Every structure is written in C-alpha cells, then in structure tokens.
Amino acid sequence: MPVVVQIKRRKKLGQHRPLNIRLVLPRYYNPEKGQQHKPFMIFPNIVLPTLAAITPAPHKVTIVDENVEELHIPDDTDLVAITTYTRNVQRGYQIADECRARGIPVVMGGIHVSFMIEEALQHCDAVVSGEGEALWPQILEDVQSDDLKPVYQGGIRRT
C-alpha cells in the first residue's frame, strides 16, 4: 500500500525572489538492520558541488554531507535537493518525508531514484532521472513559479 504524505504548501515564491537551497548527501541508514547514520564514503560525491557551482546568483546554496556534519534544514529553506545511492536511499527518503511535511519542496536524484522513479515519488516532489546538471536551471525556475514537474529526464549532453 502506498504511503500518503500530507503536504503543506507554501505560498508562491515569485520569479525574482532568490531561493534558499539545501543540497544533501544522506548517510547510510537501514532501520531493518539496526544500523543508523553510519558514515559511508567510497568516493567523493561531485554532484552537489557541481550543482552549487552552476546555481545562478543570487540564490543561496548550502551543501550538507551527513558523512561529515549533522543535517539541519532551517524553516526558511525553499528547496531541498537530495542525491542518493541504493545504500543511503532510505535515509534520503526519511529526510524528504520530513521536509515535505514542513512544506519544503524536495527534488531527488542519483542512481537509485533514476531507476526507481515511482518509489521515489512517494517521498519527493520531483525526481531527476539520469544526469541532471543541464536541467538544474529549469528546476530552479519551476520551483520559483510553483510548477515543479514530477519527473525530469536528464541524460548525457553530447557536443
């Protein structure tokens, strides 16, 4: 049976208002095995610094890697973007559920949600399937106009 999450929506942000964005890499979390918030790092994640670098001014971006620091999402956050692997997706869903319950839109990407779109959409407002860097400016525009699409199909840009 699908999980139903009651979502409180904020008022429209407006096209010219800068966004306060949190980019999140969750820690590994498996409640069935009793393992919580175990640091997990095989290789550095470059997605979040890349998204931060291509985010146009005057938006404010904060990167939070739970392998390094505790997650805190202030009430004035306008968007949370979460990248996941299969190993940390359950923690990502937990974060997404908590944010959505507070009325904060959530976009998820990463290898797991790219293949499990319907599963991910039970926890977030939008899924980026595949490479999402080229889609990021459009996603930000859609958040500002309160027109976030459920699925953004990315891919490899060829020149």
C-alpha positions as CSV (number, residue, x, y, z in Angstrom):
1,M,0.0,0.0,0.0
2,P,1.5,3.4,-0.9
3,V,2.4,5.8,1.7
4,V,0.4,9.0,1.8
5,V,2.1,12.1,3.0
6,Q,0.1,15.3,3.8
7,I,1.9,18.2,2.2
8,K,1.6,21.8,3.4
9,R,2.3,24.1,0.5
10,R,3.9,27.5,1.0
11,K,2.8,30.5,-0.9
12,K,4.3,31.0,-4.3
13,L,7.9,32.2,-4.2
14,G,7.8,34.6,-7.2
15,Q,10.2,34.6,-10.1
16,H,12.5,37.2,-8.8
17,R,13.0,36.1,-5.2
18,P,16.3,34.3,-4.5
19,L,15.9,30.7,-3.3
20,N,17.5,29.3,-0.1
21,I,18.6,25.8,-1.3
22,R,20.0,22.9,0.7
23,L,21.8,20.2,-1.3
24,V,22.0,17.0,0.8
25,L,24.1,13.8,0.7
26,P,22.5,11.4,3.2
27,R,24.3,9.0,5.4
28,Y,23.7,5.2,5.2
29,Y,20.6,4.2,7.2
30,N,19.0,0.8,7.4
31,P,16.4,0.6,10.2
32,E,15.7,-3.1,9.4
33,K,19.3,-4.0,10.3
34,G,19.5,-1.6,13.3
35,Q,22.2,0.5,11.6
36,Q,21.7,4.2,11.8
37,H,23.6,7.1,10.4
38,K,26.8,5.1,9.7
39,P,29.2,7.2,7.7
40,F,29.5,5.8,4.2
41,M,32.0,7.1,1.7
42,I,33.6,5.1,-1.1
43,F,34.4,8.0,-3.4
44,P,33.8,11.8,-3.2
45,N,30.4,12.9,-4.5
46,I,30.9,15.7,-7.0
47,V,27.2,16.2,-7.9
48,L,26.4,18.6,-5.1
49,P,29.4,20.9,-5.6
50,T,28.7,20.9,-9.3
51,L,25.0,21.9,-8.7
52,A,26.2,24.6,-6.3
53,A,28.7,25.9,-8.8
54,I,26.1,26.2,-11.6
55,T,23.3,27.7,-9.4
56,P,22.8,31.3,-10.7
57,A,23.2,34.2,-8.3
58,P,21.5,35.5,-6.2
59,H,20.3,32.0,-5.0
60,K,21.9,30.8,-1.7
61,V,23.2,27.3,-1.7
62,T,24.3,25.2,1.3
63,I,25.8,21.7,0.9
64,V,25.3,19.2,3.7
65,D,27.1,15.9,3.6
66,E,25.8,13.8,6.5
67,N,29.1,11.8,6.4
68,V,30.8,15.0,7.6
69,E,28.3,17.0,9.5
70,E,24.8,16.9,11.1
71,L,21.9,17.8,8.9
72,H,20.0,20.9,9.8
73,I,17.3,22.3,7.5
74,P,16.0,25.8,8.6
75,D,12.4,26.8,8.2
76,D,13.3,29.4,5.6
77,T,14.6,26.7,3.2
78,D,12.8,26.9,-0.2
79,L,14.2,23.7,-1.8
80,V,16.0,20.6,-0.7
81,A,17.8,18.5,-3.3
82,I,18.9,15.1,-2.3
83,T,21.3,12.8,-4.2
84,T,21.3,9.1,-3.3
85,Y,22.8,5.7,-3.9
86,T,20.9,2.5,-3.1
87,R,22.9,2.2,0.2
88,N,21.7,5.6,1.5
89,V,18.3,6.0,-0.2
90,Q,16.3,5.0,2.9
91,R,17.9,7.9,4.8
92,G,17.2,10.1,1.8
93,Y,13.5,9.2,1.9
94,Q,13.4,9.9,5.6
95,I,14.8,13.4,5.0
96,A,12.5,14.0,2.1
97,D,9.4,13.0,4.1
98,E,10.4,15.3,7.0
99,C,10.9,18.2,4.6
100,R,7.7,17.7,2.7
101,A,5.8,17.5,6.0
102,R,7.2,21.0,6.7
103,G,6.1,22.3,3.3
104,I,9.6,22.3,1.7
105,P,9.7,21.0,-1.9
106,V,12.1,18.1,-2.4
107,V,13.9,17.1,-5.6
108,M,15.8,13.7,-5.6
109,G,18.4,12.4,-8.0
110,G,21.1,9.8,-8.1
111,I,21.5,6.3,-9.4
112,H,18.8,4.6,-7.2
113,V,16.0,7.0,-7.8
114,S,16.8,7.2,-11.5
115,F,15.8,3.6,-11.8
116,M,13.1,3.6,-9.1
117,I,11.1,6.7,-10.1
118,E,7.7,5.6,-8.8
119,E,9.2,4.5,-5.4
120,A,11.0,7.9,-5.1
121,L,7.9,9.9,-6.0
122,Q,6.2,8.5,-2.8
123,H,8.7,10.6,-0.9
124,C,9.6,13.7,-3.0
125,D,8.0,16.2,-5.3
126,A,10.3,15.6,-8.3
127,V,12.8,13.0,-9.5
128,V,15.7,13.7,-11.8
129,S,16.4,10.6,-13.7
130,G,19.9,10.5,-15.3
131,E,22.3,13.4,-15.5
132,G,20.6,16.4,-14.0
133,E,23.2,19.2,-14.2
134,A,21.8,20.6,-17.5
135,L,18.2,20.5,-16.0
136,W,19.1,22.4,-12.8
137,P,18.4,25.9,-14.0
138,Q,15.0,24.8,-15.3
139,I,14.2,23.0,-12.0
140,L,15.0,26.3,-10.1
141,E,12.7,28.3,-12.4
142,D,10.0,25.7,-11.9
143,V,10.3,25.9,-8.1
144,Q,10.0,29.7,-8.3
145,S,6.9,29.5,-10.4
146,D,5.4,26.7,-8.3
147,D,5.4,24.5,-11.4
148,L,7.7,21.6,-10.3
149,K,7.3,18.6,-12.6
150,P,7.2,15.1,-11.1
151,V,10.0,13.8,-13.4
152,Y,12.9,15.5,-15.2
153,Q,14.6,13.2,-17.7
154,G,18.3,14.0,-17.8
155,G,21.0,12.5,-20.0
156,I,24.5,12.9,-21.2
157,R,25.0,16.0,-23.2
158,R,26.8,15.4,-26.4
159,T,28.5,18.1,-28.4
